[in-house]
Amino acid sequence: MSKIEVIERQVESLSPRELSAFRRWFASFDSKVWDRELKEDAATGKLDALADEALGEHRDGKSTTL
């Protein structure tokens, strides 16, 4: 049995209260991981092409004010 399968079974066996606590914890954990990955991608230039494309489209009048 893989680690994922073990985790799935454990999550399935949580009480509603435990599941609620797990959801809060996982949302926070996932958010921190996402932030770290985004910072790393920005620092290493992985997002530069997307930023250049977006700025170009903005200069060409293809964007709208929010």
C-alpha positions as CSV (number, residue, x, y, z in Angstrom):
1,M,0.0,0.0,0.0
2,S,1.4,3.4,-1.0
3,K,1.7,6.3,1.4
4,I,-1.1,8.1,-0.4
5,E,-3.4,5.1,0.1
6,V,-2.6,5.0,3.8
7,I,-3.3,8.7,4.1
8,E,-6.5,8.4,2.2
9,R,-7.8,5.7,4.5
10,Q,-6.8,7.6,7.6
11,V,-8.6,10.7,6.3
12,E,-11.7,8.7,5.5
13,S,-11.7,7.4,9.1
14,L,-11.6,10.9,10.7
15,S,-14.5,12.2,12.7
16,P,-16.3,15.3,11.4
17,R,-14.5,17.4,14.0
18,E,-11.1,15.9,13.1
19,L,-11.8,16.3,9.4
20,S,-12.6,20.0,9.9
21,A,-9.3,20.4,11.8
22,F,-7.4,18.6,9.1
23,R,-8.9,20.8,6.4
24,R,-7.8,23.9,8.2
25,W,-4.3,22.5,8.7
26,F,-4.0,21.3,5.1
27,A,-5.2,24.6,3.6
28,S,-2.6,26.5,5.6
29,F,0.1,24.0,4.7
30,D,-0.8,24.0,1.0
31,S,-0.8,27.8,1.0
32,K,2.7,28.0,2.5
33,V,4.0,25.5,-0.1
34,W,2.4,27.4,-2.9
35,D,3.9,30.7,-1.7
36,R,7.3,29.2,-1.4
37,E,7.1,27.7,-4.9
38,L,5.9,31.0,-6.4
39,K,8.8,32.9,-4.8
40,E,11.3,30.3,-6.1
41,D,9.8,30.5,-9.6
42,A,9.9,34.3,-9.6
43,A,13.5,34.4,-8.3
44,T,14.7,31.9,-10.9
45,G,13.0,33.7,-13.8
46,K,10.4,31.0,-14.6
47,L,7.7,33.7,-14.6
48,D,9.5,36.2,-16.7
49,A,8.0,35.1,-20.1
50,L,4.5,35.2,-18.6
51,A,5.1,38.7,-17.2
52,D,6.5,40.0,-20.5
53,E,3.5,38.6,-22.4
54,A,1.1,40.2,-19.9
55,L,2.8,43.6,-20.1
56,G,2.9,43.4,-23.9
57,E,-0.8,42.7,-24.0
58,H,-1.4,45.6,-21.6
59,R,0.6,47.9,-23.8
60,D,-1.4,46.8,-26.8
61,G,-4.7,47.7,-25.0
62,K,-5.8,44.2,-24.5
63,S,-6.4,44.6,-20.7
64,T,-9.1,46.2,-18.7
65,T,-9.1,48.0,-15.4
66,L,-10.4,46.0,-12.5
